[in-house]
Amino acid sequence: MDLLDNWRAWPRASLGLIHLRGADTVAFLQGQLSNDLSLLDPGKPQLAGYHNPQGRAIALLWLLQRAPDDILALLPAELATPVATRLSRFILRSKVRVNALAATAPEGAAMLDTVVAGTAPATAVEPAPINDWRLAGIAAGMPQVHAATSEAFVAQMLNLDLAGGVSFEKGCYTGQEVIARAHYRGKVKRRMQRFITGAAAALAPGDAGVLADGRTFKVVEAAQHPDGRCEFLAVAALEAGAHHEPEAGAEGPAAPNAPVLAVQTLPLPYALPE
């Protein structure tokens, strides 16, 4: 599944929406999010990160432009209300209205159906089962932020820069200084990587542990295979046994009793910086 082309398949039970509208919507979000909203293409989602001043991702948003001053942001349902509330604090005198919705609620479903109808391909796409959706996202190397991992990672740890969710040419936004510094100094030693367990296991976003080679990890997204093995994206050091000073946004050492996992590393569709 190509997530950029098949965002319509996102399981709605797990989907939240933030509706932003008003004359200053694009200008307001341009100062809040990591991507360049001047490049929004109606009908095609744009990935962007919403970060705190330390550059840690509060949430990742898929933006859909319904009209020049009307934007719908897709994100996990559990984050819709807290993110909408947080964004609202910074509106001040801007002409923007923010409203959090559930994709399964009548208003949210109707709004999403309108967008889908306006951009639907010749062949309709049905919502995917949640585990299938997660497996597709993991294979695509697409980062995600859940309540358990909100404000845990800086953008580069989630490969947001490699997934097209960061613009280094646009103006300032919250967290930009930390994210830009990591980009230009090239000191990110921990990145999101793709793994599969060698035996049946159950993992969830936010779980931490130790790989068999000694590297600590924190789970970003996880999904089960029919045989019980778990495929997952996790932030871990790029090199086993590497010694380096902690980076901004590093999650710290694993607990003393953290589980040790035997895993196989799987490829990502993009190359990680060396």
C-alpha positions in Angstrom: 0.0 0.0 0.0 1.4 3.4 -1.0 0.3 5.6 1.9 0.6 8.8 0.0 -1.8 7.6 -2.7 -4.1 5.5 -0.4 -4.6 7.7 2.7 -8.3 7.0 2.2 -7.6 3.5 3.5 -6.7 4.8 7.0 -9.0 2.8 9.4 -11.4 5.4 10.6 -11.9 4.0 14.1 -8.3 5.0 14.9 -8.4 8.3 13.0 -8.9 11.8 14.4 -9.4 15.0 12.5 -8.5 18.6 13.3 -10.4 21.1 11.2 -8.7 24.5 10.7 -10.4 27.3 8.9 -10.2 31.0 8.5 -8.4 33.7 6.5 -5.1 33.1 8.4 -5.1 29.3 8.5 -2.1 28.7 6.2 0.0 31.5 7.7 -0.8 30.3 11.2 0.2 26.7 10.5 3.3 27.8 8.6 4.6 29.1 11.9 3.7 25.9 13.8 4.5 23.0 11.5 7.8 21.6 10.0 6.7 21.4 6.4 6.1 24.2 3.8 2.4 24.8 3.6 2.9 27.0 0.5 3.5 23.7 -1.3 0.1 22.2 -0.3 -1.5 20.5 -3.3 -5.3 20.1 -3.0 -6.3 16.5 -2.9 -2.8 15.2 -2.0 -1.8 14.9 1.7 1.2 16.7 3.0 3.1 15.2 6.0 4.2 17.7 8.6 5.4 17.5 12.2 4.1 19.6 15.1 7.0 20.0 17.6 7.7 21.5 21.0 10.5 24.1 21.4 13.0 21.3 22.0 12.3 19.9 18.6 10.4 16.8 19.9 7.4 15.7 17.9 4.1 16.3 19.6 2.2 14.8 16.7 2.6 14.1 13.0 -0.2 15.5 10.8 -1.4 14.5 7.3 -2.7 17.8 5.9 -5.5 18.0 3.3 -6.4 21.4 1.8 -10.2 21.6 1.3 -10.0 25.2 0.2 -7.4 28.0 0.4 -8.4 28.8 4.0 -9.8 25.4 5.0 -7.4 22.5 6.1 -8.1 19.1 7.5 -5.4 17.4 9.5 -5.4 13.6 10.0 -3.7 12.0 13.0 -4.3 9.3 15.6 -7.7 9.8 17.3 -6.1 9.9 20.8 -4.1 13.0 19.9 -6.8 15.0 18.0 -8.2 16.9 21.0 -5.0 17.6 22.9 -3.2 18.8 19.7 -6.2 21.0 18.7 -6.2 22.4 22.2 -2.5 23.1 22.1 -2.7 24.8 18.7 -5.5 27.0 19.9 -3.3 28.5 22.6 -1.2 30.1 19.9 -3.9 31.6 17.7 -3.9 34.9 19.5 -5.3 37.4 17.0 -5.1 35.2 14.0 -8.3 34.5 12.1 -8.3 30.8 12.6 -10.8 28.4 14.1 -9.7 25.0 15.3 -12.0 22.0 16.0 -11.1 18.4 16.9 -13.4 15.7 15.4 -13.5 11.9 15.3 -13.5 10.3 11.9 -16.4 8.1 13.0 -18.5 11.0 14.3 -21.2 12.3 12.0 -19.6 15.6 11.3 -16.1 14.2 11.0 -17.3 11.4 8.7 -19.2 13.7 6.5 -16.2 16.1 6.2 -13.8 13.3 5.4 -16.3 11.7 2.9 -16.5 15.1 1.1 -12.7 15.2 0.7 -12.6 11.6 -0.4 -15.3 12.2 -3.0 -13.5 15.1 -4.4 -10.2 13.3 -4.9 -11.3 9.6 -5.2 -9.5 7.5 -7.8 -11.4 5.5 -10.4 -11.3 2.5 -8.1 -12.6 3.2 -4.7 -10.4 2.3 -1.7 -12.0 0.7 1.3 -10.6 1.4 4.8 -8.0 -1.2 5.7 -8.0 -3.4 8.8 -5.9 -1.6 11.4 -3.1 -4.3 11.6 -2.8 -4.3 7.8 -2.6 -0.5 7.8 0.2 -0.6 10.4 2.1 -3.2 8.5 1.9 -1.1 5.3 3.1 2.0 7.2 6.0 0.1 8.7 7.0 -1.3 5.3 6.8 2.2 3.9 9.1 3.5 6.7 6.4 6.0 7.6 6.8 7.5 11.1 3.9 7.9 13.5 3.4 9.5 16.9 1.0 8.1 19.4 0.1 9.4 22.9 2.8 7.0 24.4 5.5 8.6 22.2 4.4 12.2 22.0 7.4 14.5 22.7 9.7 11.5 22.9 11.7 12.0 19.6 13.2 14.9 17.6 12.2 14.9 13.9 15.3 13.2 12.5 15.0 10.3 15.0 11.6 9.5 13.3 13.2 9.9 9.8 10.7 12.7 9.3 13.3 14.5 7.2 13.6 11.4 4.9 9.9 10.9 4.7 9.3 14.4 3.2 7.9 15.9 6.4 10.4 18.7 7.0 11.3 21.7 4.9 14.8 23.3 5.6 14.1 26.2 3.3 10.9 27.6 4.9 10.8 30.2 7.6 10.8 29.7 11.4 8.4 27.4 13.2 8.3 25.9 16.7 11.3 23.6 17.2 13.0 24.6 14.0 16.3 25.6 15.7 16.9 22.2 17.1 15.8 20.4 14.0 18.0 22.6 11.7 21.0 22.2 14.0 20.7 18.4 13.9 20.4 18.6 10.1 23.4 20.8 9.4 25.7 19.3 12.0 24.8 15.8 11.0 25.1 14.4 14.5 22.0 12.2 14.7 23.2 8.8 15.8 19.8 7.3 16.6 17.3 6.8 13.8 14.0 4.9 13.3 14.7 1.4 11.9 12.6 -1.5 10.8 12.8 -4.9 12.6 10.9 -8.2 12.9 11.2 -10.4 16.0 12.5 -13.9 15.6 9.7 -15.4 17.7 6.2 -14.5 18.7 6.1 -11.2 20.6 3.7 -8.3 21.4 5.0 -4.8 21.2 3.3 -1.4 21.3 4.4 2.2 20.7 6.4 3.5 23.6 7.7 0.0 24.6 11.5 0.0 25.3 14.0 -2.8 25.3 17.4 -4.0 24.3 18.4 -5.6 21.0 20.6 -8.7 21.1 23.6 -6.6 20.0 23.2 -4.4 23.0 21.5 -1.4 21.4 18.5 0.1 23.3 15.3 0.8 21.4 12.0 2.5 21.7 9.0 1.3 19.6 7.4 3.9 17.2 4.9 1.5 15.5 4.2 -2.2 15.7 2.0 -4.8 14.0 1.6 -8.6 14.2 2.2 -11.2 11.6 -0.1 -14.2 11.4 2.6 -16.4 13.0 2.8 -14.1 16.0 6.0 -12.4 15.1 6.0 -8.6 15.5 7.2 -6.3 12.8 8.0 -2.8 14.2 9.7 0.5 13.7 11.9 1.6 16.6 14.4 4.3 17.3 17.8 2.8 18.0 21.5 3.7 17.6 22.7 3.2 14.0 25.8 1.3 15.2 26.0 -1.4 17.8 28.4 -0.5 20.6 28.7 3.1 19.5 29.6 5.6 22.3 28.4 9.1 21.8 27.0 12.0 23.9 23.2 12.1 24.2 21.4 14.0 21.5 18.6 16.4 22.0 15.5 14.4 22.3 17.3 11.1 23.2 15.0 8.8 25.2 17.7 7.7 27.7 18.8 4.2 28.7 16.4 1.3 28.9 15.3 0.1 32.4 17.5 -2.6 34.0 14.9 -5.3 33.5 14.1 -4.3 29.9 13.6 -7.3 27.6 16.3 -8.4 25.2 15.0 -9.1 21.8 16.4 -11.2 19.0 15.4 -9.5 15.8 16.1 -9.3 12.1 16.7 -5.9 10.5 14.5 -5.3 7.5 15.1 -2.8 4.7 13.5 0.6 4.5 12.5 2.2 1.2 14.9 5.0 1.8 18.5 5.1 2.8 19.5 6.2 6.3 22.4 8.7 6.5 25.7 7.2 7.4 
